[in-house]
Amino acid sequence: MTSSITSVQEVLRDMVSKLPKDVFEKSTTRATRRLIASVGLVTLGVVLVYNLPWYLLPIGWFFMGTACCGIFSVGYACGKNLFFKNRAINYTVGTILMLPLMYPLEYWKRSEVHDTIVDYVRDVSRTPYWWLCSLRQWAVSTVSSLDSGRMIVSAGVLYAFVAIFVPLMTYGFGLWGLFKFYLIPLFIYHLWMSTFMKASYLSFEQGDNPTFFRLPRFVQYLTQDFNIGVILTRIHNQTNSVIPIPPAYKWKEAYQVLKKEYEGITEETFFDVLQKVGPSVKKSLQTIKSDVATTEQPPKQKSKFDGKPWYERIFWTTTIFLFATPALSIYGMATTPFNWRTYLTAFLSYYIAGIGITAGYHRLFSHRSYDASWPVRVVLTLMGTTAFEMSVIEWCHDHRAHHRYTDTDKDPYNVKRGFWWAHMGWLIFKRETEPEADVEDLKKDWVLRLQHKYYAPLAIGLGFLLPMWICGHFWGDWKGGFLIAGIASKVLMMQCTFCINSLAHYIGEATYTDQRSPRDSPITSLVTFGEGYHNFHHEFPYDYRNGIHASAYDPGKWLICFLSWFGLTYNLKRFPAELFQKGKIQMAEKKAAEERKKLFWGKPLEELPEMTRIQVRDECNKSGQRLIILNDVVYDVSEFEAKHPGGVQYIKDYIGKDATKAFEGVVYNHSFAARNILDTLRVAKLSTIDKKQE
């Protein structure tokens, strides 16, 4: 495997060595022209979409979405400092260009981005869903990898832009305008990017030589030669970033030189790339089919739904509610005149329901992480009722089962069954059996018994009718009050809550344990009312906090703590801080051990042969080997001798001898780096007989 990788790298180094030096030189003039052209093409696309009749809109969308690839091409090059000569200008321009594409620029500056892309393109590109590669990458870039200050700032700028841009677009052009001028072209852009990513992976699938793919000339112009740039970038990454990348405006020029000088380059059309999907999928399916046929299958468990039609497996009431309410919300926002007071009411309704779930349903009732007076219990129960997530008793039954059986078949929203199952699927399909969970303590609470008995009228009255009455009675917006402040706010609220079961098990860090799927993510926390520090919560479930740091966004924690100042909440439970540190240290040690396995630390001492001092001297004198002894270990320094920072003479003086005292401080106490280099050079250990004679 190693020799194969080495041969690929040698081929690529030889290929790029044929490029003239001026291909790698940056030009401010050419960079400015390319920037103006890219922005101008997208602007032209906007003009086309605005002026074309409805039946020609697909042409405008295609033009605009394709031109967005050119914007990305420039932004990506700026992020890699491959555009302007000045790094600050690159960063500024790149940040601005990436904003409408909803990428944080800092993500593209990270060296590990390539590995992330290849990992999932390798999986996804062999399936019928290869066209989702770019969308998945976008999700990764915006909601994960926030492990540095620069990345957090870059993502923060993006979130601020989206928070301002999307409402302004909707307000100025309406919901259809948002789709017409932005979301549909953006989707076409992602289709192109998925194709580029697939082509990047397939470029080396046939062997050591890269395969470039051709686009129609006008498409290549719209994308600003990104079909070439993506392959050049892959060559750069294939050689561990040893080979540089030409500036973006010289990609085509570099390709022409390579095509002329290097016969190993192959070229395929864009349609050839698309046609590779079919055989890849077919091959994968054949492999799966073969594996299934040759693998002994466990006996199929009987299901209570065996022999019944598929529709009997579905909770129709819940399913209709889950899919009808978003449709009504979109209809309401598209047909109701904008009224800021109605949208403010919707936000308050959304937030009240969210706090009721996190501080009431979750932390007070499900985990008993604190106690509360009966007025607080009543208020939190009613707030949570407006979220339309069933009664406290039913909600807590599922949630306690989730904690007891996390990531198993008995987990109601088992994320191992897939993201969408954990998000909503578990609500749509009937269960084989109800999970075991004890909620007898909740059934003894009179507040919860009443809520459970009258849940439906309470939810409809407080969740839908009350916001409608407020908006209708005070400013006459009955329709907006029902469809936006009532229904739309609950749709958003439910989706945010569902993210706790799905997103919080997918993205983020395993801060305290990796035994189970929950992860910590400050971004997930923003959309889940502070529940995004999910790794902490599953490891320390009865702690009333989710974000333990003062700066961590956790409104439930703040409310519970605030009420405790007045005695309305009490017995706030906390795990000892020492346990947090222990968990972090254990995970850090585990990660360090995994990273250590990736590196070569020299042949283990127990595997080394033994040599005597006499044998060491004889090998040096007779065979001319360059051996020295340090701490009873024999090292071959023949390759390192000329590189020694202190000069060759120091090494020569100790050939065939014991240099331990000189190495450990008599001459110079060597660094850890020096010791790590030595570890890779050890070839034997001193004989035990020799040690005894000493």
N, C-alpha and C positions, 0 to 999 in steps of 0.2 A: 504493500500500500504506500509506504513512504517513498519507494523508488518511483512509483507511478506519479505521485504528486510532484516529485523533484523533476521528472521528465517534462511534465506540463509546464512547470515554472521556467525550465531552461528554454523550452520552445517559445514561450511568450517573451522572455527576456531577449532572445535572439530576434524575435519579430520587431519589438519596439525599439531595439537598438538601431534599426534601419531608419528610424524617423530623424529628420534633421532637427537641429537645436532650435531653429526659429519657430517650429511648430509649438514649442512649449512656452514661447515668449508671449507676454500679455500686451494687449494694445487697448488703450483707453478709448481711442476713436472707434475701433471695431466693436468694443463692448457697448459703447453708447448707441451705435447704430443697431446692434442686435436688440438692445433693451427697447428702443423706440419702435422697432419693427414688431416685437412681441406684444407690447401694450397696444400698438396700433391695430394689429390683427384682431385682438379680442374686442377692441372698441368697434371695429367694423362689424364684428359678429353681433354685437349689441344692436347696432343700427339696423342690420338685416332682420333680426328678430322683431324689432320694433315696427318695421315697415312692411314686412311680408304679410300677405293674407294668410289666414289660418291654415289653409291646405298646403302652404309652402313652408310652414314653420319648421318642419323637420330638417329642411336644408339649412336654415339659420342656426338651429340648435347644433347640427353636425359641425358647421363651420366654427361656431363659438366654442363648443366643447373641445374640438381638436386644437384650436388656437390656444386654449388653456394649457395644453401640454407644452407649448412654447414658453408660456409664463413659468411653468414649473421648471422647465429646462434652465431658464436663466436663474430662477431662485435657488435651484439645487446647486448650480455652478457657483453662485455667490456663497452659499453655505459651505462649500468645499474650498473657497478662496480661489476659484478658477475663472474669475471674470475680470473685475477691475484690479488694478495694481494695489490699491489701498484697501487694507483689510476692513477698516471701519466703514468705508463706502459699501463694500461687499455685504457686510452684516446688515447695514441699514436697508439697502435695496432688497436683499434677500428676505428680510423680515416683512417688508411691505408687500412684496410679490406673493409670499406664502400665505398671507392673511386671508385673502378671498378664497384660497384653496383649502383653508382651515388646517394648515400645518404649522406647528411651532418650528421655526428655523433651526433651533438648537438640536432638534432630533436628528436632522440630516448631517450634522457635524460630527456625530458620534461614530466611532470606528466600528462598533458592533452592529450597526444597522444592517450591514450587508449580511451578516450571519443570521439575523432575525428574518430577513426577507427570504433568504435561500431556504431556511428551515421550513417555513410554511408554504412557500411556492412549490417546493419539492413535493409536498403532500397534496396541495390543492390543485396544482397544474395537471395532475393525472386524473382528475375527476371532472364531471360535467360542470363543476362550479368554479372553474379556473377564473372566470370573469369577475369573481368576487375578491380576487387577491388584493387589488388596490384598496377596496373598501375596508378590508380587514387590516391592511397595513395602516390606513388612516386612523382606524380605531386604536391601534397600538400606539401610534405616534401622539395621539391626543389625550389618552387616558392612562398611560403607563409610563414607565421609565423615568418618573419624576424623582430621581435619586441624586440630584445636584441642584445647587442654587441657581445656576444659569438655566437649567432646564425648566425649573419652576417659574422663573421670571419670563422665559420665552413662552411657556404655556399660558401664563397669566395674561400676557399681552394678547394672545389669541382669544382667550375666553372673554376678555373685555371687548375685543373687536366684535365677536359674535353676538355678545349681549347687546351691543349698540346697533350693529348692522342689520341683523335679522328683523328686530322690531321696526326699525326705520323703513326697511324694504316693504314689510307687510303693511305698515301704516301708509306709505306713499303710493304703493302700487297694488295693494290688496294681496290676498293669499294667492290668487292666480298669477299675479305679477311676480311673486316670490318664486313660484315654480317656473314660470315662463322665462324669466331673465336670469335665473340663478340655479335652482335645483336641478332642472332637466339638463342644461348644459354641463353642470358639474357631474351628473351621472354619466354623461357621454365621455367626459374627461376620464373618469375612473375606468370606463370600459377600455379606452386606449391604454391607460397606464397598466391595467391588468395584462393586456397583450404584450406590452413592453417587458413587463416583469417575467411573463412566461417565456418570451423570446430570450431574455437574459439567461434564464436557467437552461433552456434548450440549446443555447449557443455552444455548450461544451458536451452535450449529451452524446454526440456521435463519436467523440474521440478527443485528442489533445488539441486539435486545431479549432479556433473559434469560427462560428457561423454568423455572419451578418445577415440581416434581412432588409429587403428593399420595400419602400413604400412608393405609391404614386407620387410624382414630383410635387404636386400642389399640397399633398398631405405632409410630405417631408418638410416643405417650406413652412406650413402652418405649425408644425411641431418643433421647428427650429433644430432639425437634425437629431432629435433626441433618440431616434431609433439607432443611430450610430453611437451616441454618447452612452447609452445604457450598456452596450457591449464593451466599449472601452473601459467603462467603470468596472465591469465584471472582470476584465483582464487585470485591472489594477488590484482588485480584491483577491483574484485567484493566485496572485503572487505575493500575498501578505503585504500589500501596499508598497512593495519595493519599487515597482514601475510607476512613474508619475502619469498624470492624466493631462492632456492638452486642454487649454481654455475652451470654453463651450463654443465660441465662434470659430474655432479651428478644428472641430471634430470632423467635418466633412473633408477638410484638407488633409488631416492625418489619415483618414480612411483611404483616400485616393493614393497616398504614398504607400501605405501598407498593401493595398490591392495590387499596385504595380511591382513592388519589390518582393513580396512574399507569396509564393505559389500555394502555400498551405491553407490560405483563407478560402472559405466557401461562402456562397451567397444564395439566399433563398428569397422568394417573394413573400409578401405579407400573407397571402392566401395559403402558401405552403405551411407557414407557422400555424395558422388556424386549423389546417387539416391534420396536423400532428396530434390534435386533441383526441380525435376519434381512435386511432390505433393505441394511444397511451391508455385511454380509458378501457378499451377492449382488452389490452394486455393485463391491466390491473384486475379487471373482472375475471379474466381467465385464471389469473394467479389465485384470486380469492376462492373461486369455484374449486380449483384444484386442491387448495389447502383444506377447504371444508370437506371435500370428498375423502381426503386421506387422514383427516383428524377424527378421532373417536369422539362423537358427540354425546354429551350427557343426556340422560333421558329428559324429555320435555315435560315440564311440570303442567299439571292440569290447571285450567283456568275456569272460573265460574262463567266466563263469557264464551267458552268453546261452544261452537254450534249456533251461536246467536249472531244476528246481523250486526255490522259495525256500528250502526247508529245507536244501538242499545248500550254501548260503552261510554257514550258522551253525556255529560251533564249539560243538557240543552239550555236550561235557565241561565246557568253561569256563562256558558259559551255565547249565547245571544247577547247577554249583558256586556261581556268583554269586547265584543266586536261591534255592537250597535252603538255603544256610547262614544267611541272615537269618531264614527261616521257622523253622529249628531253634533259632536263638537266641531268638526271641520265644517259641516253645513252651517252651524251657528256663526262661526268666525267669518265665513265667506259671505253670508247674507245679512248679517246684523251690522248696522252702522257703528263705527268705533266710538266707544265712550270710555274715557279713562277711569271713571268711577266704577264702571262695571268690571273692568279688568283689575282694578285695585281690590274690589270685593272678591273676585275670583282668586287673586293671590292670597288674600287673607283666609279665604275658605280652604284653599290648598294647604296653607301653612298650619292652620288650626288642626286640620285632620292629621297632618304629618306629626305634629307634636303629640297629639292624642295617641297615635300608634307607638311612637318611640318611647315617650316618657310614661305612658299609661299601659297600653296593651303589653308592650315588650318588657320594660324594666321593672315596673311596679308589679304587674300581675303575673307575667310569665316567669320571671326570675326572682321575684321577691327581693330585689336588690336594695330596696328601702321600704319604709312604711309611710303611710299618709293618712291624714284625718279624713273623715267621711266626706266633707265637702270637696276636698281635692280628688278623692276617688270618684265622686259623682261627675265632677267637671271633666276630668281626664277621660272617663268612660264615654261621656257624651261627645267629647271632641273626637275620640277614636271611632265612634259610631258613624260619624259623617264620612268616613273613608270608604264605606261599603266593603269592608273586609271581614264580615261576619261578626258574631258576638265575641266578647272577650273569652268566654269559656271555649268556644270552638277554635278561635285563633290560637289560644295558648295550648290547647291540646296538640295541635299540629306542630307548634313551635317547640314544645318540650320533647316531642317525639323526634323532631329534627336534631336537637342537641344530643339526645340519647343515641340515635342511630345515624349520625352524620356520615354521608357518603356511602351508605349501604342501601340495599333494596327496601329496608323498612323506613328509610328517610322519606317523608312525604314529598319533599322537593329535592330529591337526590341529584346533585349536579353531575354525577357520573353518567347519568342518562342523557346528558347534553345540556347546552346552554338554554335552549328554548323550553325544554322540559322544566328546568328549574325556574325559569322566568314565568311561564304561563301554562305550559302543557299539563302540569299536575292538577290544575284547576279545571281543565276541560274534560279529562277522562276520569271515569269512575274507578275506584280502587278495588283491588282484589280483596283486601282486608284492611280494616282500620288499624293504624299503628297504636302500639301500647303507650299510654302516657297517663299519669295520675293527675287529675284536676279536681279531686274531691275538695281540696282546700278552697278552690274558687267557687264551687257550688254552695259553700256555706256562707258566702258573702251576699247579703241581701241586695246590694247595689247591682251585682253581676247577675243575680237571678232575675231581677226585674228587667235588666237590659236584654238578657237572653230571651225572655218571654215576649217582650214587645220590640224586638230588634227591627223588624221590617218597617213598621210605621215610624219609629224613631229615626231610622236611617233616611227614609224618603223625606220626612218632614224637616229634619235638620240639614240634610245634605243637599236636597234639591229645592224644596219649597221655601225654606227660610231665605236663602240667597236670592231666589226669584222675587220674593215679597219685598226684600230690602231694595233691590234695584228698581222694581216696578213702582213701589209706593213712594220712594223718595225722588226719583228722577225719571220715572215713566218707562224704563227699559225692561219690560216684562220678558220679552223674548230673549234678550241678552242675559238677563238674570237667570233664566232657566237653562239655556244652552251653554253659556260661557261660565258665569259665576257658579252655576250649579253643576252641570254635567262635565264641562271641559276641565274644571279644576280637579274633579275627582278622577278623571282619566289620567291626568298628569300625576296626581298623587299615587294612584295605584301603580303606575309604571315605575315611579321612583321607589316604592316599597318593593316591587318585584325585583328591582335591581339588587336588593340585599341578598336575595336567594340565588341570583345568577351572577351579576357583575362582581359582587364582593367575593365570589368564590373563583373568579377567573383572573383578575388583574390585581397587581400590587405585590407586596413583599410578605414573605413568611417570616415575620419579625421574631416571633417567640417559639414557633414550632412549625414543622412541615409534615406532621403526622396526618393532617387532614387538609382539605382544600381551601378553607377560608384564608383571605389575604387582607393586608392592611393597605389602604389607598386613600390619601387625602382627597383625591378627585372623586372617588366613589362616595366619600363622605359628604361632599357638597350636594349630591343629588339624592341622598338617603337620610337627610336630617341627622347627620353625625354618626350613622351606623356603618360607615365605610372602614373603620378600624376593626375589621371583622376577625382578623387573626387574634387580636387581643381579646375580643369578646368571647370567642370560642375557648380560648385558653383560660380565661378568668371570667366565667359567665355571670357570677353574682355580684361583680363590681358594678356600682351604679353608673360608672363612667364608661365611655367607649374610647374617646380620645383623652388620654391621661395628661397630656401636656396642656398647659394653660392656653397656648395658641391654637390647639387643635379644634377645628370646627365641630362642635357637639352641643347644639341648642338644648337637647334633652338634659344633658349634664348641668348646664347653666341654670335651667329652670328648677331642677330638683334641688340644687345647692341654694339658689335664691329663696325658695320656699322654706328651706330648713332654717334660715335666719329668723323666721317668724314662727317656727314650731309647727308649720303645716305639713312638713315632711320630716322624718326623723329615722334614726337607726340606719343611716346611709352606710352601706357596706363597701369596704375596700379590701383588695388583696394587699399583702405586705409588698412594699416597693422592692424589697430584696428579690422577690420572685421574678419581677420584671427583668431585673438585671441578669439574673441567672439564665432566664430564657434567651435573652439577647446574646449572652456570651456563648451559650451552647450552640445557637444557630451560627454565630460567627465562626466558632471552631469547626463546625461541620462544613461551612462554605470554604473555609481555609483549607481543610483537608481535601475537599473536592478539587480546588484549584491546584493544590500541591500534586495531585495525581496526574495533572495535565503536563507537568514539567519533568524534565530529566534531571535527577539529583545524583546521578552516578550509580554505578553498580553497588548493590547493598553489600555491606561489609561481610555478612555471613556467607555470601556467595563468592567472595574473593579467594583465590588460591594463596597458599602460604609460600613465603620466600625467606631465606636467611640473609643476613647482611653480606655474607661472603658471596651468595648467589647474585645479589644486587650488584656488587662490585664487578663480579665476573661478566655479567650481562653488559655492563657499561664498557668494560675494558675490551672484551672480546667481540661483542656484537655491535658496539657503538650505540647502545640504547641510552636514552637520556632519562635516567631514573634517579629520584631522590626519595628520602625517607622523612616523613613528618608524622609525629605521634603514632609511631608503629604501623604506619600505612605507607605503601610504596606507590609513587605517582610517576606516570610517564609524561614528562613536560616537553617532549620534542616539538609539539605543535605550538606550545605556549611560550617557549623560550624566547623567541624573537619579539614577542608582544609584551614581555615583562616591563612594566612602567619604570622599574628601577634600573633597567639596563640588562644586557645579556650576561655580563660578567658575574653578577651575583648568582645567577643560575649555574653558570659553569663551575663556580667555586665549590658547589655542593653536589655535583653530579656523582652518584654512587655513594653519597654520604648522608648522614642524618642532619637535617637542617631545622630541627624542631626549635631549638633555642633561638636561632636567628629569626625564625618565622614568628615566634610568640613574643618577641619584644626586645631581645638583646640587640638586634639590628633595627628591626621595625615590627611593631605589633600590627599584623595585617588585618584588613577590614573583613566584614562579613562577605562582601562581594568577592574578595580574593579567595576566601574559604569555599564559597559556592563554586567558583571556577575549578578549584582543586578537586572538589568532590567528583566532578565529571571526568577527572584525569586519573583516578585511582585504578590500579591494575592488580594489586596484591596487598596482603597484610603480612606483617612481620611474624615469622615463625614463633610458636609458643616456646620452643626450645631456646631460641635466641633470647627471648624475654627472660627466661629463668637464669640464663648465664649472666645476664646483666645484674 
